[in-house]
């Protein structure tokens, strides 16, 4: 709930040891048998042993050659294209199904749609989509009704001629005349920032290259701060100050993060007076402060960084409100006079630490403080009158839901903008009166077709894991198709890393599965913060295996309780959730008919030992540093790539993007090659590489539905539901 200054936040690697070149792809006689289909040859990658030794342990990586940092090596591209061709051939019989699913998914989406305007300064900002346009158009108006609406950015025009296009960080100057935004045409999450004159519609000559994609404006309306990324690691680590009209080469380095375990971010105080440089590692944080009124200001640390100390601040007048884990495992709210903030002994408790309730964030207004907390897995919002101290819970009806405050840019407001959704309630925007709690529905996501929320039901249950811990599970299904007798196919989703909590939310795409009798379940495994900060701590570093065990135990329990057919259980996860898929596939392959692993982080040890690969050193706090033997041994014991063995595996669809900046394409590529060599079954093993995209997949709103249709067709085909 940390305030983000107007950024249109609408809901809306190494030498091949001893080898001069990677080998050609071999076509092997090994065949994957597919019933009732012509046998098709799977691409089998040649092995080139590559030795890696540390802690007296030598590992042999036969597929290390697949790494090509330039993503141009003919042998590598040829192999990836062979995998794509094989997947296309193996799924050729589902092409009609994929097409019909795509049209079904697209058919639920309202083509002409508008976001709820958000006030920032003198204008109300919104976005719209029209017709078959893949991208949004951004607009502003002087009033909520949009009577004098003007287009400030049409992404469809910008995207012409690009296979991939993304914008980020739309940010308008304090005087409302200029707007900065970032462009990424490669999907590596490295942006070039452009500045647009909103009075003329023309771009300024300024272009800031190699950035994180957003700026923070100084109050002179001609100075911006931005973060420069390291070209190799893609880590944002330098904050520069740029004066409009001057070359980027003249920009002043304001701050440089020398500790590679820290990420760097920026924001601006809600009152516009201060600029914050955020420092965050996996288990520590801090910030430096600059005046937004002084273009020569130097950043000053609020306090010196401390191991295991996390905090964030919100400014109200001369007071900082601080959400922190100082003497509070599940965080507490403190406050301090700004001129005394540098000494933690001056911090005073406002909402004290509570053992079973996690404080997640605050939103400040002149007269109200709204805080978000999580108890027994459910987030709630509570408004406190700063004068009387009276509190008012902001209640909603569903038993399990997602709720977040957004777009609350005005300190003087007595209304809170809220986004609300559940597994049966489409995304909804409300204005909530902070004095009375009265809710005004501004918009609810339109779902075209015959959707009726009353046809669906959701549940929140707890499953007892092998060590006695109770794991929360969110479920949704179509009422008349659900029997709870072990006859329904079931898709179980999981993530469980970085403390990220997958709250239950609505998906119009998911209806495609529910309407065909599927039960959908989210396993809120350890590694998230669903049950507070200890839930995260119990699923990271040397307790990471709890994440995988929880997922497996949830599957077993759901089958035992009759939620799913033991012969028709599917699993899905992406990124760190792809690691989860890989670990579970090694541990309990017999439980799953099929798996979808998207952009999976599966080569844990090799990646975390290589500081040249993006997102390694700054994640030691999540996975451990394998340069230390204790962590090396533990990580090696679950690393999906390293633990592939001679056994049967489920049917698997693995996806990636060639330009993935988070999980490099060669991780899943190597994994698939090794699985194909080791597995002892005739199940499908399919690898789909988007040659134009990165970690987030396709960039267009409809184009990305093609990926969903592919995933669903894969599962529905296996479940015998081909229509």
C-alpha positions in Angstrom: 0.0 0.0 0.0 3.0 2.2 -0.3 2.1 5.4 -2.1 3.4 5.6 -5.6 3.4 9.1 -7.2 1.4 9.3 -10.4 2.7 6.5 -12.5 -0.6 5.6 -14.1 -1.0 2.6 -11.9 -4.2 1.5 -13.5 -5.8 -1.8 -12.8 -5.8 -1.8 -15.9 26.9 -15.4 -19.5 30.6 -17.3 -19.9 32.9 -19.1 -22.3 32.0 -22.6 -23.3 34.8 -24.5 -21.5 37.1 -25.8 -24.1 34.6 -25.6 -26.9 34.7 -23.0 -29.6 31.1 -23.4 -30.6 28.0 -25.0 -29.5 27.2 -28.3 -31.2 24.5 -28.9 -33.7 21.2 -30.3 -32.6 20.9 -34.0 -33.3 17.8 -35.7 -34.3 17.7 -38.9 -32.4 15.8 -42.1 -32.8 14.3 -41.5 -29.4 10.7 -41.1 -29.9 7.9 -39.9 -27.6 4.9 -42.1 -28.3 1.6 -40.3 -28.5 -1.5 -42.5 -28.7 -3.5 -42.2 -31.9 -0.9 -39.9 -33.5 1.9 -40.2 -35.9 5.1 -40.7 -34.1 7.2 -37.6 -34.2 10.9 -37.3 -33.6 11.8 -35.2 -30.5 14.9 -32.9 -30.8 17.7 -34.4 -28.7 20.5 -32.1 -27.8 24.0 -33.3 -28.1 25.9 -33.5 -24.8 29.1 -31.5 -24.3 30.4 -32.2 -20.8 31.2 -29.0 -18.9 32.8 -29.3 -15.5 32.0 -27.1 -12.5 33.9 -27.6 -9.3 33.3 -26.0 -5.9 33.6 -27.1 -2.3 35.3 -30.2 -3.6 32.3 -31.2 -5.5 32.3 -31.6 -9.3 29.1 -31.3 -11.4 28.9 -32.1 -15.1 26.6 -30.0 -17.1 26.1 -31.6 -20.5 24.0 -28.7 -21.8 25.9 -25.7 -20.7 26.6 -24.9 -24.3 23.0 -23.7 -24.7 23.9 -20.5 -23.0 24.3 -17.7 -25.5 24.2 -14.2 -24.0 23.9 -12.6 -27.4 20.9 -14.9 -28.3 22.2 -15.1 -31.8 24.3 -18.3 -32.0 23.0 -20.3 -35.0 23.3 -23.6 -33.2 21.3 -22.4 -30.2 18.6 -20.7 -32.2 18.4 -23.8 -34.4 17.8 -26.0 -31.3 15.2 -23.7 -29.9 13.4 -23.6 -33.2 13.5 -27.4 -33.4 11.8 -27.5 -30.0 9.1 -25.1 -31.2 8.5 -27.1 -34.3 8.3 -30.3 -32.3 5.8 -28.7 -29.9 3.7 -27.4 -32.8 3.7 -30.9 -34.3 2.8 -32.7 -31.1 -0.1 -30.2 -30.5 -1.2 -30.0 -34.1 -4.3 -32.0 -33.3 -5.3 -29.3 -30.8 -5.0 -26.4 -33.2 -8.7 -26.2 -33.7 -9.2 -26.4 -29.9 -6.6 -23.7 -29.4 -8.3 -21.4 -31.9 -11.7 -21.9 -30.3 -10.3 -21.4 -26.8 -8.7 -18.2 -28.0 -11.9 -16.9 -29.4 -13.7 -17.9 -26.2 -11.2 -16.1 -24.0 -11.2 -13.0 -26.2 -15.0 -13.1 -26.3 -15.3 -12.5 -22.6 -13.3 -9.3 -22.8 -15.0 -6.0 -23.4 -13.1 -4.5 -26.3 -14.1 -0.9 -25.6 -13.2 -0.3 -22.0 -12.2 2.5 -19.8 -10.5 2.6 -16.4 -11.8 4.6 -13.5 -10.2 8.0 -13.6 -7.6 8.7 -10.9 -7.1 12.3 -9.7 -3.5 13.6 -9.5 -2.9 17.3 -9.2 -5.3 19.2 -11.4 -6.2 16.3 -13.7 -8.0 13.0 -13.7 -6.0 10.3 -15.5 -7.4 7.1 -17.1 -6.8 4.6 -19.8 -8.9 3.1 -22.5 -8.9 0.2 -24.9 -10.8 0.2 -28.2 -11.7 -2.5 -30.7 -9.0 -5.0 -31.5 -6.2 -2.7 -30.3 -3.7 -4.6 -28.3 -2.6 -1.7 -26.2 -4.0 1.0 -24.0 -4.5 4.7 -24.8 -3.9 7.0 -21.8 -6.0 10.1 -21.3 -6.6 12.9 -18.9 -9.4 15.3 -18.2 -10.1 18.3 -15.9 -13.0 16.4 -14.2 -14.0 12.9 -13.3 -16.7 12.8 -16.0 -14.1 13.3 -18.7 -15.8 16.2 -20.4 -12.6 17.6 -21.9 -10.7 14.3 -22.3 -7.4 14.5 -24.1 -5.1 11.7 -25.3 -1.7 11.9 -23.7 -0.2 8.6 -25.0 -1.4 6.1 -27.6 0.6 3.0 -27.1 -0.9 1.4 -30.2 0.8 4.0 -32.3 4.1 3.6 -30.5 4.0 -0.2 -30.9 3.6 -0.2 -34.7 6.4 -2.2 -36.3 7.5 -3.9 -33.1 6.9 -7.6 -32.2 7.1 -6.6 -28.6 6.4 -3.3 -27.0 5.9 -2.2 -23.4 5.7 1.2 -21.7 6.4 1.9 -18.1 6.5 4.7 -15.5 4.2 7.3 -17.1 4.9 10.3 -14.9 3.6 13.9 -15.3 5.6 16.9 -14.2 4.4 19.0 -11.2 3.1 21.7 -13.5 1.2 19.1 -15.6 3.0 20.2 -18.9 5.4 17.3 -19.5 5.2 13.6 -19.3 8.0 11.0 -19.0 7.6 7.3 -20.0 9.8 4.3 -20.7 9.9 2.1 -23.8 11.0 -1.5 -24.0 11.0 -3.1 -27.5 13.1 -6.2 -26.5 11.4 -7.5 -23.3 14.6 -7.3 -21.2 13.0 -4.7 -18.9 15.6 -2.1 -19.9 13.8 1.1 -20.9 14.6 4.2 -22.9 12.8 7.1 -21.3 11.2 9.7 -23.5 9.8 13.1 -22.5 6.6 14.4 -24.2 5.3 18.0 -24.2 1.6 17.6 -23.4 0.8 21.1 -24.7 2.1 20.4 -28.2 2.1 16.6 -28.3 5.7 16.7 -29.4 8.6 14.7 -28.0 11.6 16.6 -26.5 15.0 15.7 -27.8 15.9 14.1 -24.5 16.2 10.3 -24.5 17.5 8.5 -21.4 18.9 5.0 -22.3 19.4 1.9 -20.3 17.1 2.7 -17.4 14.6 1.0 -15.1 11.8 2.9 -16.9 10.6 5.5 -14.5 11.5 9.0 -13.4 10.8 11.2 -10.4 10.4 14.9 -11.1 12.0 17.6 -9.2 9.6 20.5 -8.5 11.4 22.8 -11.0 9.6 20.9 -13.8 12.9 20.5 -15.7 14.9 18.1 -13.6 14.3 14.4 -13.4 15.9 11.6 -11.5 16.2 8.1 -13.0 17.9 4.7 -12.3 20.5 3.4 -14.7 20.8 -0.4 -15.1 24.0 -2.4 -15.3 24.2 -3.7 -18.9 25.3 -7.2 -17.9 23.4 -7.9 -14.7 20.4 -5.7 -15.4 20.5 -4.5 -11.8 19.4 -0.9 -11.3 22.1 0.6 -9.2 22.8 4.2 -10.2 20.6 7.2 -9.6 21.2 10.1 -12.1 19.9 13.6 -12.2 19.1 14.9 -15.7 18.3 18.4 -16.7 16.0 18.7 -19.7 17.7 19.9 -22.9 21.1 18.5 -21.9 22.8 15.3 -23.2 22.5 12.2 -21.0 26.3 12.1 -20.9 26.2 15.2 -18.8 23.9 13.8 -16.2 25.0 13.9 -12.6 25.5 10.7 -10.6 23.6 11.3 -7.4 23.8 7.8 -5.8 25.4 4.5 -6.6 24.6 1.2 -4.9 27.8 -0.7 -4.4 26.2 -3.6 -2.6 24.9 -6.0 -5.3 22.5 -7.6 -2.8 20.4 -4.5 -2.9 17.8 -3.3 -5.4 17.3 0.4 -5.9 14.0 2.2 -6.4 12.6 5.7 -6.3 9.4 7.5 -5.3 8.1 10.9 -4.2 6.3 11.9 -1.0 2.6 12.4 -1.3 2.9 16.1 -0.6 5.6 16.4 -3.3 8.3 17.8 -1.1 10.7 14.9 -0.9 12.3 12.3 -3.2 13.2 8.9 -1.8 15.8 6.5 -3.0 14.8 3.1 -1.7 17.3 0.4 -0.9 16.0 -3.1 -0.6 17.5 -6.6 -0.2 15.6 -9.8 0.5 15.8 -9.2 4.3 16.8 -5.6 4.8 15.8 -2.2 3.5 16.3 1.5 3.9 16.1 4.8 2.2 17.9 8.1 1.4 16.1 11.4 1.2 16.5 14.4 -1.1 14.6 17.6 -1.2 12.4 17.9 -4.3 12.8 21.6 -4.3 16.6 21.7 -4.5 18.0 20.5 -7.8 21.5 20.4 -6.2 20.4 18.2 -3.2 22.4 15.3 -2.1 20.8 12.1 -0.8 20.9 11.6 3.0 20.4 8.3 4.6 17.4 8.3 7.0 19.3 5.9 9.2 22.3 3.6 8.6 21.3 0.3 7.0 21.1 -2.7 9.4 21.0 -6.4 8.7 17.4 -7.8 9.0 15.9 -4.3 9.6 13.1 -3.4 7.1 11.1 -0.3 7.0 9.2 2.1 4.7 8.0 5.6 5.4 5.1 7.8 4.6 5.2 11.6 5.2 2.4 13.6 6.7 3.3 17.2 7.6 6.4 17.1 9.8 5.9 13.5 10.7 7.1 10.2 9.2 4.9 7.2 9.7 7.1 4.1 9.5 6.1 0.5 8.8 8.9 -1.6 10.2 9.9 -4.9 11.6 11.9 -3.2 14.4 11.1 -5.4 17.4 8.1 -6.7 15.4 8.3 -9.9 13.4 5.0 -9.1 11.7 5.8 -5.4 11.5 4.4 -2.5 13.4 3.5 1.2 12.7 5.7 3.9 14.3 6.0 7.6 13.9 8.6 10.2 14.5 9.2 13.9 13.9 11.2 14.3 10.7 14.1 16.2 12.3 14.4 13.3 14.9 14.0 10.4 12.4 17.7 9.6 12.3 17.7 8.1 15.8 15.5 5.0 16.1 15.1 5.6 19.8 12.8 8.5 18.9 10.4 6.2 16.9 7.1 5.9 18.7 4.7 3.0 18.3 1.3 3.8 16.7 0.1 0.3 16.0 2.2 -2.1 18.1 3.5 -5.5 17.0 0.9 -8.3 17.1 1.9 -12.0 17.0 -0.6 -13.3 14.6 -1.5 -10.2 12.6 0.9 -8.8 9.9 0.8 -5.0 9.2 1.1 -4.7 5.4 1.1 -1.0 4.7 -0.6 2.4 5.3 -2.2 5.2 3.3 -2.2 8.7 4.8 -4.6 11.6 4.5 -4.7 14.8 6.4 -7.4 13.5 8.7 -7.2 9.7 8.3 -4.7 6.9 8.5 -5.8 3.7 6.7 -3.8 0.6 7.4 -3.9 -2.8 5.8 -3.3 -5.9 7.9 -3.5 -9.7 7.3 -4.9 -12.1 9.8 -5.3 -15.9 9.1 -4.5 -15.3 5.5 -7.0 -12.5 4.9 -6.2 -8.8 4.3 -8.5 -6.1 5.7 -8.4 -2.3 5.6 -9.1 -0.2 8.7 -9.5 3.5 8.7 -8.4 5.5 11.8 -9.5 9.1 12.4 -6.3 10.9 13.3 -8.1 13.3 15.6 -10.4 11.0 17.6 -8.5 7.8 17.2 -11.8 6.1 16.2 -11.3 3.1 13.9 -13.6 1.8 11.2 -13.1 -1.6 9.5 -13.9 -1.5 5.8 -15.8 -4.7 5.2 -16.7 -6.8 2.2 -18.8 -9.8 1.8 -16.7 -12.6 0.3 -15.0 -15.1 2.7 -11.7 -14.8 0.8 -10.7 -11.9 -1.4 -8.1 -9.5 -2.6 -8.2 -5.8 -1.6 -5.8 -3.0 -2.2 -5.9 0.8 -2.0 -4.7 2.6 -5.2 -4.7 6.0 -6.8 -5.0 7.8 -3.5 -2.9 10.8 -4.4 -4.7 13.6 -2.6 -3.9 14.3 1.1 -7.1 16.3 1.6 -9.4 13.6 0.6 -11.8 11.8 3.0 -12.4 9.1 0.4 -10.3 5.9 -0.2 -10.1 4.4 -3.6 -10.1 0.6 -3.4 -9.7 -2.3 -5.8 -11.5 -5.4 -4.7 -11.9 -8.9 -6.2 -12.5 -12.5 -5.2 -12.5 -15.8 -7.1 -16.2 -15.2 -8.0 -16.3 -11.4 -8.0 -14.8 -9.6 -11.0 -12.3 -6.8 -10.3 -14.2 -3.8 -8.8 -13.2 -0.2 -8.0 -14.8 1.5 -5.0 -14.7 4.8 -3.3 -15.0 4.3 0.4 -16.1 7.2 2.7 -13.6 7.1 5.5 -16.0 8.6 8.0 -18.9 6.3 7.4 -17.5 3.3 5.6 -20.1 3.7 2.9 -18.9 2.2 -0.4 -19.7 3.5 -3.9 -19.1 1.1 -6.7 -17.4 3.0 -9.5 -16.9 0.1 -11.9 -16.9 -3.7 -12.0 -15.0 -5.6 -14.7 -17.5 -6.5 -17.4 -17.4 -10.2 -18.4 -19.1 -10.8 -21.7 -21.1 -13.9 -22.5 -23.3 -15.8 -20.1 -21.2 -15.2 -16.9 -23.2 -15.2 -13.7 -21.3 -15.1 -10.5 -24.0 -17.1 -8.7 -23.0 -20.1 -10.9 -19.6 -20.4 -9.1 -18.5 -21.0 -5.5 -15.2 -20.5 -3.8 -13.9 -22.0 -0.6 -11.0 -21.4 1.8 -9.8 -24.5 3.5 -6.7 -25.6 5.5 -4.7 -28.7 4.7 -2.4 -30.3 7.3 1.1 -30.8 5.9 3.4 -33.6 6.8 5.0 -31.6 9.7 1.6 -30.7 11.1 1.5 -27.2 9.8 -1.9 -26.1 8.4 -1.6 -24.7 4.8 -4.4 -22.4 3.5 -5.9 -23.3 0.1 -8.3 -21.2 -2.0 -10.7 -23.1 -4.3 -13.2 -22.2 -7.0 -15.5 -24.3 -9.2 -18.7 -24.2 -11.1 -21.5 -25.3 -8.7 -23.5 -27.6 -10.9 -20.4 -29.3 -12.3 -18.7 -29.9 -8.9 -19.4 -33.2 -7.2 -16.7 -33.5 -4.5 -16.6 -37.2 -5.2 -13.2 -37.4 -6.8 -14.4 -37.1 -10.4 -13.5 -33.5 -11.2 -10.3 -32.6 -13.0 -8.3 -30.2 -10.8 -5.6 -27.5 -11.6 -3.4 -26.6 -8.6 -1.4 -23.4 -8.8 1.5 -22.3 -6.6 4.3 -19.9 -6.2 5.7 -19.6 -2.7 8.8 -17.3 -2.9 9.9 -13.8 -2.1 7.1 -13.4 0.4 4.7 -12.8 -2.5 1.2 -13.7 -1.6 -1.2 -14.9 -4.3 -4.5 -13.7 -2.9 -7.6 -15.2 -4.4 -8.8 -13.0 -7.4 -11.1 -13.3 -10.4 -10.0 -14.4 -13.8 -12.3 -14.4 -16.8 -9.9 -16.7 -18.6 -10.2 -19.3 -15.7 -13.9 -19.6 -16.5 -12.8 -21.7 -19.5 -11.6 -24.4 -17.2 -14.4 -24.1 -14.6 -17.1 -24.3 -17.2 -15.5 -27.6 -18.3 -15.7 -29.1 -14.8 -12.3 -28.2 -13.5 -11.7 -27.2 -9.9 -9.0 -24.5 -9.5 -6.9 -24.4 -6.4 -4.3 -22.0 -5.1 -2.0 -23.6 -2.6 -0.7 -20.8 -0.3 2.5 -22.6 0.5 5.2 -21.5 2.8 7.5 -18.9 1.2 4.6 -16.5 0.8 3.3 -14.3 3.6 -0.2 -15.6 3.5 0.0 -16.3 7.3 2.4 -13.5 8.1 6.1 -13.0 8.0 7.0 -16.3 9.8 5.2 -18.1 6.9 7.8 -16.6 4.6 10.7 -17.3 6.8 9.6 -21.0 6.9 9.9 -21.3 3.1 13.2 -19.7 2.2 16.9 -20.4 2.5 17.4 -23.6 4.5 13.7 -24.2 4.9 12.9 -23.9 1.2 11.8 -27.6 0.9 8.8 -26.7 2.9 7.4 -24.9 -0.1 7.6 -28.1 -2.2 6.4 -30.4 0.5 3.4 -28.1 1.2 2.4 -28.2 -2.5 2.6 -32.0 -2.7 0.7 -32.4 0.6 -2.1 -30.1 -0.6 -2.5 -32.2 -3.7 -2.7 -35.4 -1.7 -5.3 -33.8 0.7 -7.5 -32.4 -2.1 -7.6 -35.8 -3.8 -8.4 -37.5 -0.4 -11.2 -35.0 0.2 -12.7 -35.6 -3.2 -12.0 -32.2 -4.7 -10.1 -33.7 -7.6 -9.8 -36.9 -9.6 -6.5 -38.5 -8.7 -6.0 -39.4 -12.4 -6.8 -35.8 -13.6 -4.6 -33.6 -11.4 -2.7 -30.7 -13.1 -0.1 -28.3 -11.7 1.0 -24.9 -12.8 3.5 -22.3 -11.7 5.8 -19.7 -13.3 9.2 -18.2 -12.6 9.9 -19.2 -8.9 6.7 -21.1 -9.3 8.4 -22.9 -12.1 11.1 -23.9 -9.7 8.2 -25.3 -7.5 7.0 -27.3 -10.5 10.4 -28.7 -11.2 11.0 -29.7 -7.6 7.5 -31.3 -7.3 8.0 -33.1 -10.6 11.1 -34.7 -9.2 9.6 -35.4 -5.8 6.1 -36.7 -6.6 5.6 -37.1 -10.4 3.0 -39.8 -9.9 0.5 -37.3 -8.5 0.1 -35.3 -11.7 -1.4 -35.9 -15.1 0.3 -32.8 -16.5 2.3 -29.7 -15.5 2.7 -26.3 -17.0 6.0 -24.7 -16.0 6.3 -21.1 -17.3 9.7 -19.3 -17.4 10.9 -21.7 -14.7 13.8 -21.0 -12.4 15.2 -24.6 -12.4 19.0 -24.3 -12.6 19.3 -22.9 -9.1 22.9 -23.7 -8.2 24.6 -22.8 -11.5 22.7 -19.6 -11.8 23.3 -18.5 -8.2 27.0 -19.1 -8.6 27.3 -16.8 -11.6 27.3 -13.2 -10.7 27.2 -12.1 -14.4 23.7 -13.5 -14.7 20.9 -11.0 -13.9 19.3 -11.3 -10.5 21.8 -13.4 -8.6 23.8 -11.7 -5.9 20.8 -9.6 -4.8 18.9 -12.8 -4.2 21.3 -14.5 -1.8 18.9 -13.6 1.0 16.1 -15.7 -0.7 17.9 -18.8 -1.8 21.3 -18.7 0.0 24.8 -18.0 -1.3 26.1 -21.3 -2.8 29.7 -20.1 -2.4 29.0 -21.2 1.2 29.0 -24.9 1.4 26.0 -25.2 3.7 23.8 -23.4 1.2 25.4 -25.1 -1.8 24.6 -28.5 -0.4 21.0 -27.6 0.5 20.3 -25.8 -2.8 21.8 -28.7 -4.8 19.5 -31.2 -3.0 16.4 -29.6 -4.5 17.6 -27.8 -7.6 15.3 -29.3 -10.3 17.9 -29.4 -13.0 20.5 -31.1 -10.8 17.9 -33.6 -9.4 16.5 -34.9 -12.6 16.6 -38.7 -12.3 15.7 -41.9 -14.2 12.0 -42.0 -13.5 8.6 -41.3 -15.0 7.6 -37.7 -15.2 4.2 -36.1 -15.8 3.1 -34.7 -19.2 4.9 -31.4 -19.2 4.6 -28.1 -21.1 7.5 -25.8 -20.5 7.5 -22.2 -21.8 10.0 -19.4 -21.9 10.9 -16.2 -23.7 14.2 -15.8 -25.5 14.7 -12.4 -24.1 13.7 -13.2 -20.5 15.5 -10.9 -18.1 14.5 -12.7 -14.9 15.1 -16.3 -15.8 17.4 -16.8 -18.7 16.0 -18.9 -21.5 18.8 -21.5 -21.2 17.6 -22.6 -17.8 14.4 -24.2 -19.1 16.2 -25.2 -22.3 18.8 -27.2 -20.5 16.1 -28.7 -18.2 14.0 -29.9 -21.0 17.0 -31.5 -22.7 18.0 -33.3 -19.6 14.5 -34.4 -18.8 14.1 -35.8 -22.3 17.3 -37.8 -21.8 16.4 -39.1 -18.4 12.7 -39.7 -18.2 11.5 -43.3 -18.5 8.0 -42.7 -19.7 6.2 -41.9 -23.0 4.5 -38.8 -21.7 4.6 -35.6 -23.6 7.5 -33.2 -22.9 7.0 -30.0 -24.8 9.0 -26.8 -24.9 7.6 -23.5 -26.3 9.9 -20.6 -26.8 8.5 -17.1 -27.6 11.4 -15.8 -29.7 10.2 -12.2 -29.4 9.2 -11.9 -25.7 10.7 -12.1 -22.2 9.6 -12.9 -18.7 6.1 -11.6 -18.9 5.3 -13.2 -22.2 3.6 -11.4 -25.1 2.9 -7.7 -24.7 -0.5 -7.3 -26.3 -3.8 -7.8 -24.4 -5.1 -10.3 -26.9 -1.9 -11.7 -28.1 -1.1 -13.0 -24.6 -4.4 -14.9 -24.7 -2.8 -17.2 -27.3 -0.4 -18.3 -24.6 -3.3 -19.0 -22.2 -5.1 -20.9 -25.0 -2.0 -23.1 -25.6 -1.7 -23.9 -21.9 -5.4 -24.7 -21.6 -5.5 -26.8 -24.7 -2.5 -28.8 -23.4 -4.4 -29.6 -20.2 -7.9 -30.1 -21.7 -6.5 -32.5 -24.3 -4.9 -34.6 -21.6 -8.2 -34.5 -19.6 -10.1 -35.7 -22.6 -12.1 -32.5 -22.8 -11.3 -31.5 -26.4 -14.3 -29.3 -27.0 
